[in-house]
Amino acid sequence: MSQFAFLQAEFSEVHEHAVKAESLALSDPRSACFYARLALEVAVKWMYRHDRALRSPYETTLSALIHEPTFRKLVGDALVAKGKVVKDLGNAAVHEAKPVAPARAITAARELFHIAYWLVRTYAKGAKPAATVEFSADALPRTTQVEASTLGKLKEIAKRFDETARERDRAEQLRLKSDGDRLKLETEIKRLQDEIAKIKKTNQAIPDGHNYNEAQTRDAFIDLLLAEAGWTFTKPGHDTEYPISGMPNATGEGFVDYVLWGDDGRPLGLVEAKRTRRDAREGQRQAELYADALGRQFGQRPIIFYSNGYEHWIWDDHRYPPRSIQGFLKKDELELAIQRRDTRKPLAPEDINSKIVERYYQTRAIRRVAEAFEKDNLRKALLVMATGSGKTRTVIALSDLLMRTNWTRRILFLADRVALVNQAANAFKAFLPQASPVNLVTDKVAHGRVYVSTYPTMMGLIDETKSGVRRFGPGHFDLIVIDEAHRSVYRKYKAIFDYFDSLLVGLTATPKDEVDRDTYALFDLERGIPTDAYGLDEAVSDGFLVPPKAVSVPLKFQREGIKYDDLSEEEKEAWDAIEWDEDGAIPDRVEAAAVNKWLFNEDTVDKVLEHVMTHGLKVADGDRLGKTIIFAKNHDHAQFIAERFDANYPHLQGRFARVIDFKTEYAQSLIDDFSSADKEPHIAISVDMLDTGIDIPEVVNLVFFKIVRSKTKFWQMIGRGTRLCPDLFGIGQHKEYFYVFDFCQNFEFFNQNPDLSEGSSGASLSGRLFAARVELVDELDRHGYPDVDDPAAVLRRDVVAQLRAEVDGMNVENFIVRPKRRIVEKYRADDVWSKLGLDERTELIDHIAGLPSAVVDDDISAKQFDYLMLQTQLAVLRAEKAFAGYKKRIVDLAAALEELGNVPMVAAEMAFIVEIQTDEFWQDVTPPMLEAIRRRLRSLIKLIELKKRPHVYTDFEDEIGGPTEVELKGVAVGTDMHRFRVKARHFLKEHENHIAIQKVRLNEPLTAQDLAELERIFIEAAVAAPEDLERVRNDGGLGIFVRSLVGLDREAAKHAFDQFQCKRKLSANQIEFLNMVIDYLTERGVMDPRLLYESPFTDFDAMGVEGVFDNVGVSELISILEEVRQRAAA
């Protein structure tokens, strides 16, 4: 007799498929999984047709049906979980060619059994199985002889089933075309639904004592996660429940829940499963002992995993402590992890590829990241590097180092814009072609070792599977690089970094003291202390970037607005003639914020353009303005600037200055032309598009024609001009600085607010609404409303229902929700909402608010109104002063609705709308009264058309003040000495074979004649003025200055330490320390001994050189450094 016999009387179709699943489980497991899924689908669709409590989802796939919030609320999380297991096993059976193990068919039949029991005990009119009934795998038929179904056969059966279902739907639709048939059908459906509702109510009144065995479902979940990683288990007692000996218990025996075997028969990993109600970490010690036993038996210690079905941990105790992970590693990933125990090379001795990076700070950054990963055993690093200093090439060289030393196999580079992805992909192809870089934005199916992607593209690919196996599992990448790591990336895409179990390197151009705390927290770093930093001031001082000349230009209207009383009589007449708005009201002033937003004044723009064209840096022998970016306030502002430019300079034929923003068609072609030195346009008028990621060395003028208040964005915009550009102004006349013209007081703002905080990470509107509702429930609980019929108590139940609906709509298989699964499922229970304590409130706001949910409201206006009403309700309960402001906004909205009385929807609520505007209504107003406003008006708010001010174009005379060069804090000022260094560096490079310069490079002693010769050639080539040379003499001498620019020949630097090394047998640590000193001399030429007591030398030992060498060695090292210096001093 079938274990599913209880279905036959009232659910014959479900019974038919369930019996097939049962009878074929051992003989044809593929078909069994298929029929289990078919039985589930028939049962679920029956429920949707007959139970009016269920709301049909947006699509009728089985996945959508079982994840629909009303379905989840009805059956509970345990049965939804079982349904997902059956669905996934059935899908895999039909779509995957690999063999299906009988164990999977047994799981499908067992989980279907629990669902079938619930179906009958909830909806059956007649006899029901006893609550104690259990599924028995031992009772499955073992003698059935069948020909195993092929994938083709099963797909054909599935196709016929779908066609039959569609035919039934078509027949039903045909019946609905006849009014008489439709009425009969609707009446019959209503009768059946009424009957089912009564039966369900009666059945649910009886306590459900059935054991749904959640532990088995947990194991099934673990099985599915392992299947996503490509693992299948066909040998009980070997793959699962593997017996081991040597355990510290009475019998000395134990059983490993799962062993992940390699092809050589040795264990790669093990999984210890704990009950769902226990912390997964409780299995850590047991798993460790299992690993000990397996290691003794097979000579290979496996990677340890432990899980409770919700939370999963990985522990490769050869190198790292345990850490959370969102799944399991694939076989090849585990094999690689095991191999790396022997094949991973030390990073410190390995050379950095000088063909990719050659600057000292780039190699220093790579070394510090390497030290963080290797010496400090960290998995995250943050590099602060000025725009233009070569961040991308630095991470390419780092990637090369980590690949060559077997630390990484696959790398993911993430950026927030397609243009940046394209640039990075091209850079990887140029410098690391052997890694077969893949641009996932343009090619989502290619394979390589380096993948470059935008964040949204990667978000969309994570859940992608092929034959049931995730393409990008948690262990797919060994290193992830985040380009321009800052708060917005952290807020929007942190789920990506949490999902992948990889090393993490962040890049940012924001000065280290201005990087926000969220970014440092993401990388587990102390605020203000990145892994390495190379700022704009250092880059300018070293001659690798050019500094800005910050020029503040005051504009009266831009700063003070326009006052009617300040205008001339003629201008007042023009003011009075303007159609300011539909009401005909004439203002007496226009605030500064409105200028360039909706009021565009010709003279203001003309004066800005005149100033830039007159004072901006010129090229082509001073005949043409150099490449210039004007940062405009908005698209309309940008268009107006372009129109005024063309009006003032018609001879340039409309091509010299062009708008380049996200509304510009074929914008990339304009960017390409702008990037070419001699092509038009020469002025790019941009709104956001050129703020970041555009590297054009020829840019020499930046124009801030808008207010900027984000430090991150400010520094990114400044970075557009910092790149070197040799021979820009003619042969030997290089770009030495660039102008930044500020017409909006941005420099003053940032200089006066050096410690400005950009605020905390902003939550989405949906997240803020969820959090506000939780706070409202908490406040209502504080006030206490014991009468269940009290309006406030009713309000609390309604708010809780809304919160519950959102939680019920969260798909726990979504990779963003999955890590929070335990908490999400906790708040799907009714009892937890009866009283929210501090812990519950914190969990809901910090962990659940903002998670994606199937409950979606696309009416943004209504949601904004909801938030206003929630803030008002909270202000009432908390007696906050903010209430007055909220009240005014609500009354204003009601007044705006009153003007729409001709709209039927509004007319129906007119009496209420008028009442809201009276003082009497607000006297002793309560949260339930405010809730009535929210409910009755929220759908009407979208009818209020925001009064968009018409654009006003004027030509009032503006006042422009004299330009003032200001010091931009955090940037080296473009001094004469800086320009001298730039000229000298270039000259010395061109004349590196001159005998005196060669002597400096080779550490040969200089004579007075050598120095005189250097001075002579500097003067004759117009590289230096006499005062420049005098300044150099007073600062250590010309030889030291030249050495600092040309560096020391590496062989000469090594030779200086020959005797030092010959006299002692150096340890590996001492050799590495000495090599770092040589690296510094090669780059900088001379070295102050005090640096031996600073980072990176203190990374070897906290005492610096004294912790690495004895006193005699320290003294000798200092003497050598001094001798190297003296040889250049003469």
Secondary structure, DSSP 8 states (H G I E B T S, - for coil): --TTGGGTTT-HHHHHHHHHHHHHTTT-HHHHHHHHHHHHHHHHHHHHHH-TT----SS--HHHHHHSHHHHHHH-HHHHHHHHHHHHHHHHHHH--S---HHHHHHHHHHHHHHHHHHHHHH-SS----TT----GGGS----------HHHHHHHHHHHHHHHHHHHHHHHHHHHSHHHHHHHHHHHHHHHHHHHHHHHHHHTS-------HHHHHHHHHHHHHHHTT-----BTTTEEEEEE--SSSS-EEEEEEEEE-TTSSEEEEEEE--TTS-GGGGHHHHHHHHHHHHHHHS---EEEEE-SS-EEEE-TTT---EEESS---HHHHHHHHHHHHH---STTS---TTT--SHHHHHHHHHHHHHHHTS--SEEEEEE-TTS-HHHHHHHHHHHHHHTTS-S-EEEEESSHHHHHHHHHHHHHH-GGG--EETTT-SS---SEEEEEHHHHHHHHT-EETTEESS-TTS-SEEEETT--HHHHHHHHHHHHHS-SEEEEEE-S-GGGS-HHHHHHTT--TT--SEEE-HHHHHHHTSB--EEEEE--BHHHHH-EEGGGS-HHHHHHHHHS--STT----SEE-GGGBTTTEEEHHHHHHHHHHHHHHS-EETTTTEE-EEEEE-SSHHHHHHHHHHHHHH-GGGTTTSEEEEETTSTTHHHHHHHHHSTTSS-SEEEEESTTSSS---TTEEEEEE-S----HHHHHHHHGGG-B--TTTTSTT-----EEEEESSSHHHHHHH-TT----S----HHHHHHHHHHHHHHHHHHH----TTSHHHHHHHHHHHHHHHHHHT--TTSTTTGGGHHHHHHTTSSGGGSS--HHHHHHIIIIITT---S-----HHHHHHHHHHHHHHHHHHHT-TTHHHHHHHHHHHHHHHHTTTTSHHHHTTHHHHHHHTSHHHHTT--HHHHHHHHHHHTTTGGGS-------EEE-----B---EEE--TTS----HHHHHHHHHHHHHHHTTTSHHHHHHHTT----HHHHHHHHHHHHHTTS--HHHHHHHHHTT-HHHHHHHHH---HHHHHHTTHHHHHTS---HHHHHHHHHHHHHHHHHS---GGGGGSTTGGGT-TTGGGGTS-HHHHHHHHHHHHHHHHHHH-
